Amino acid sequence: MTVVATKYLYERGAAESRPPPKNLQASAWQKLTDHSLSLFLLVTGLCWVGVYLHADPESKWGQVVGNVLSEWTQILALVLMTKRSIRTQERVTNNLLEQMSGRTGFRPCQSRRG
């Protein structure tokens, strides 16, 4: 499921995500598109919480749902931690470039990202 979600949904800054179609890059759609993987995991995770609350934890089905819910939570946490790490790395890089641009003769190379 994770492979399918990362193939078809987008996460801003993730190398695995393909770029969104140009017609989806309007302001409201941009926010939704940038975080669609996180939103998908959150919504489906809430569905699994609902199923788990109605299942008997002692039954086989309850154990399966509990394991799925645990894995889903771990995947969501991994996505959120990766997003935070990427944002921090971008901030540090931007600060370094600003500091170095004050030096004489320094010109940063052009980024390949759009």
N, C-alpha and C positions, 0 to 999 in steps of 0.2 A: 504494500500500500504506500509506503514511504517513497519508493522509487517512482511510482505513478504520480504521486502528489508533487514531487520535486520536478518531474518532467513537464507537467502541464500547468503548474501554478508558479508564480513569480515571487521572489523575495529580493528586495533591494540590496544590492551589494553582494549577493551570493553568486559565486562563479558557476555553480551548477544550473542556475536559472537562465533560460534563454531570454533575450530581450523581448519586452511586450510589443504587440503590434502597434504601429504608429497611430492608428485610429483610436486607441485606448489611452492615449497620453494626455487627455484633458485633465484639468485640476482635480475634480472629484474622483474621476476614474483612476487618476494617478495614485492617489492615496490608497484606494482599494487594491489596485494592482500591485503596488509596492509591498504590501503586507498580506497578499492573498494566501500565502502558505501558512502564515501564523494564524490568520482568521479561520482558515479551513481546519487547522489542528485544534483551535479553541472550540469551534462550534461542534465538530465531531466528538471532541473530548467531553464536552458537556452532555452530548447524547449518550456516550458510554457511561458517564456518571449516573444519568437517569436510569439506564438499564441495570447498572450495578445496584442502585438503591432498591429496585424492585425484585432483584434476584436473591435467592437464598445463598449466602456466602459458603455454606457448608456443602452445597450440591456441586456436581461436576461443572454445570453451566455457570454457577456463581464463581467458581475458581477460574474458569476460562475468562470470564468477563473481567474479573479482578486483575488477571495477568495482562489482558489487553489494555485496560485502563492504566496500569502501571507503565507499560511500554509507551503508551500514547503521551503520558505525562513526561516521561523521559525525553521523547522526541521533541515535544514542545519546548522543554527547558533547553535542550541543545540548540534549537533554532534561535531562541531568544538570547542565549549566551553568545552565540556566533554573531548575531546582529550587533550586540553591545560591543563585542571585541572589534568588529569591523569599524564601527563608529569611533571608538577610541583610537584605533590605528589611524584613521583618516584625520582626526583632530591633531594627533601628534605630528603626522607628516605635514599637515598644513602649517602648524606652528614652526616646525623646522625650516620649511621653505620660506616663511615670512622672515625668520631670523637671518637666514643665509642670503636673502635677496638684498639686504642692506649692505652686504659686502661688495666691494668693487670687483667687477668682472664676472660675478656669478650670475648665470642664467640657467634656470631649471629646465630640464628637458620636457618636451611635450608629453602629456599623458595620453595613453592609447584609449583610455575610457572616455565615453561621451558624456 
